[in-house]
Amino acid sequence: MSVNVTTIGFDADDTLWQNEQFFRMTQERFADLLSAYADADHLQARLLEAEKRNLGHYGFGVKGFVLSMIETAIEVTEERVPASVISQLLAAGQDMLQHPIELLPHAAEAVKELAESHCILLITKGDLLDQERKLAQSGLGDLFDGVEIVSNKTPDIYSDIFQRHGDGAARAMMVGNSLRSDVIPAIDAGAWGVFVPHDHTWELEHAEPPKQEPRFHELTDLGNLPALVASLG
């Protein structure tokens, strides 16, 4: 299949820079703080349940994660969690919101190269202020022709974004580490989907790769992305 891709969307967290590893570090701290009440596996399962319940209320990002930790702490301790533990969970969340940005290998080079010839978009979920902070610190902000911070990623949302910023989904590509959010809904919208796996991906973002789908590609890292884009034309 040959197509002239004119618009390329990039996911942010764990595609361009590290993110999930900081959530996991905080989860370990959460388990340590509550080790007197439950083991780590039970706490992880209860926390994941709370995150699922709360997505519709808080959305994606650090703030919703911290509120879910506090809710879980109250539940597993039967409302006996010490105020000092709540305070430390809040402090852990604040640390996450201030953590320096660590770009992933080849991310800057790929975005810079493709920005010379394509319309480049950042399409990400999460808290508005936190994502704006990370983009500003990444040093990549000036390379993007558009930035879309959305509450969810669906085929309709991708169709709208690629129509407003480019030549429509048929000539667009979405690149990310989540099959569920970045790749499959973009393909369903008519775009190309490029999966770049990350060592740490949130459980709720897991999905099976599409089978016999010519618009699906998987790369080991972003260093191979410019060659893939060139080959499609």
C-alpha positions in Angstrom: 0.0 0.0 0.0 1.5 3.3 -1.1 0.3 6.6 0.4 1.7 10.1 0.8 1.6 10.6 4.6 1.4 14.3 5.3 0.5 14.4 9.0 2.2 12.6 11.8 0.8 12.5 15.4 3.0 11.6 18.3 1.9 10.4 21.7 3.8 12.0 24.5 4.2 9.8 27.7 6.4 6.8 27.2 6.7 7.5 23.4 8.7 10.7 23.5 9.7 10.8 27.2 9.7 8.6 30.3 6.5 8.5 32.3 5.2 5.2 33.6 8.4 4.4 35.5 7.6 7.3 37.8 4.1 5.9 38.5 5.7 2.5 39.3 8.2 4.1 41.7 5.3 5.9 43.5 3.3 2.6 43.6 6.2 1.0 45.4 6.2 3.8 47.9 2.5 3.4 48.3 2.9 -0.3 49.0 5.6 0.4 51.6 3.5 3.0 53.4 0.6 0.5 53.6 2.5 -2.7 54.1 1.1 -3.1 57.7 -2.4 -3.4 56.2 -2.0 -5.5 53.0 0.6 -7.1 50.8 1.9 -5.3 47.7 0.0 -7.5 45.1 -3.3 -6.9 46.9 -2.7 -3.2 47.1 -1.7 -3.0 43.4 -5.0 -4.8 42.4 -7.1 -2.6 44.6 -5.4 0.5 43.2 -5.9 -0.6 39.7 -9.6 -1.1 40.4 -9.9 2.4 41.8 -8.1 3.9 38.8 -10.6 2.2 36.5 -13.5 3.5 38.5 -12.2 7.0 38.6 -11.2 7.5 35.0 -14.6 9.0 34.2 -14.3 11.4 37.2 -10.6 12.5 37.1 -9.3 11.5 33.7 -5.8 10.4 33.0 -2.7 11.7 34.8 -1.0 12.2 38.1 -3.8 14.0 40.0 -6.3 11.1 39.3 -3.6 8.6 40.3 -3.0 10.3 43.6 -6.7 10.5 44.4 -7.0 6.8 43.6 -4.1 6.0 46.0 -5.8 8.0 48.8 -9.1 6.3 48.1 -7.5 2.9 48.1 -5.6 3.7 51.3 -8.9 4.6 53.0 -10.6 1.4 51.8 -7.9 -1.1 52.7 -7.4 0.4 56.2 -11.1 0.6 56.8 -10.8 4.4 57.3 -7.9 4.0 59.7 -5.1 5.3 57.5 -2.9 7.8 59.4 -2.9 11.4 58.2 0.8 11.1 57.9 0.4 8.5 55.2 -2.1 10.7 53.3 0.4 13.5 53.5 3.2 11.4 52.1 1.0 10.2 49.2 0.3 13.9 48.4 4.0 14.7 48.5 4.8 11.8 46.2 2.3 13.1 43.7 3.8 16.6 43.9 7.2 15.0 43.3 5.8 13.3 40.1 4.5 16.7 38.8 8.0 18.2 39.2 10.1 15.3 37.9 12.6 16.4 35.1 11.8 15.2 31.6 13.9 12.3 30.3 13.6 12.0 26.5 13.5 8.4 25.1 16.2 7.3 22.6 16.0 8.9 19.1 12.8 10.8 20.1 14.3 14.3 19.5 16.1 13.3 16.2 13.0 11.6 14.8 10.7 14.6 15.5 13.2 17.1 14.2 13.8 15.2 11.0 10.1 14.6 10.2 9.1 18.2 11.1 11.1 19.4 8.1 8.7 17.7 5.7 5.5 16.9 7.5 2.8 18.4 9.7 3.8 17.2 13.2 1.2 17.0 16.0 1.4 16.0 19.7 -1.7 14.1 20.7 -1.8 13.1 24.3 -4.0 12.3 27.2 -3.5 13.5 30.8 -3.6 16.6 33.0 -3.4 19.8 30.9 -0.9 21.7 33.1 1.3 18.6 33.6 1.5 17.8 29.9 2.2 21.5 29.0 5.0 21.5 31.6 6.5 18.3 30.2 6.3 19.6 26.6 8.0 22.9 27.6 10.8 21.1 29.4 11.3 18.6 26.5 12.7 21.2 24.2 10.5 19.8 21.4 7.6 22.3 21.7 8.5 24.5 18.8 8.6 21.5 16.4 4.9 20.7 16.7 2.4 22.3 14.3 -0.4 21.5 16.8 -0.8 20.2 20.3 -4.0 18.3 21.3 -4.4 17.3 25.0 -7.5 15.2 25.0 -9.6 13.4 27.6 -9.6 10.2 25.6 -8.4 8.8 22.3 -11.2 7.5 20.0 -11.5 7.1 16.2 -13.8 10.2 16.1 -11.3 12.3 18.0 -8.5 11.2 15.7 -10.6 11.9 12.6 -11.4 15.4 13.9 -7.8 16.2 14.7 -6.3 15.0 11.4 -9.0 16.8 9.5 -8.4 20.1 11.3 -4.6 20.0 11.2 -3.9 18.0 8.0 -5.4 16.3 5.0 -7.6 13.9 6.9 -7.0 10.5 8.5 -6.2 8.7 5.3 -3.0 10.6 4.9 -2.1 10.7 8.6 -0.1 8.5 11.0 -0.3 8.1 14.7 2.8 6.9 16.6 2.7 5.7 20.2 3.4 3.0 22.8 -0.2 2.1 23.5 -2.0 -0.2 21.2 -5.3 0.6 22.9 -5.1 4.4 22.7 -2.5 5.3 20.1 -2.7 2.7 17.4 -6.0 0.8 17.2 -8.4 3.9 17.3 -6.2 5.7 14.8 -6.3 2.8 12.4 -10.1 2.6 12.9 -10.2 6.3 11.9 -8.5 5.4 8.7 -4.9 6.5 9.6 -1.7 4.5 9.9 -0.8 3.2 13.3 2.8 2.8 14.5 3.4 0.9 17.7 6.7 1.6 19.5 6.7 -0.6 22.6 7.9 0.7 25.9 9.3 -1.5 28.7 6.7 -0.1 31.1 3.1 0.3 29.9 0.1 0.9 32.2 -2.1 -2.2 32.4 -5.1 -0.4 31.2 -3.4 0.4 27.9 -2.7 -3.2 26.9 -4.5 -4.6 23.8 -3.8 -7.2 21.1 -2.2 -6.0 17.9 -4.4 -5.8 14.9 -4.1 -8.9 12.6 -3.6 -8.6 8.8 -3.8 -4.9 9.0 -1.7 -3.2 6.3 -1.8 0.2 8.1 -0.2 -1.3 11.2 3.5 -1.2 11.8 5.7 -2.0 14.9 9.1 -0.4 15.4 11.7 -1.1 18.1 12.4 2.6 18.6 11.7 6.0 17.0 15.1 5.9 15.2 13.5 3.8 12.5 10.4 6.0 12.0 11.7 8.4 9.3 12.7 5.5 7.1 9.3 3.9 7.6 7.5 7.2 6.6 9.7 7.5 3.5 9.0 3.9 2.5 5.2 4.5 2.5 5.4 7.2 -0.1 
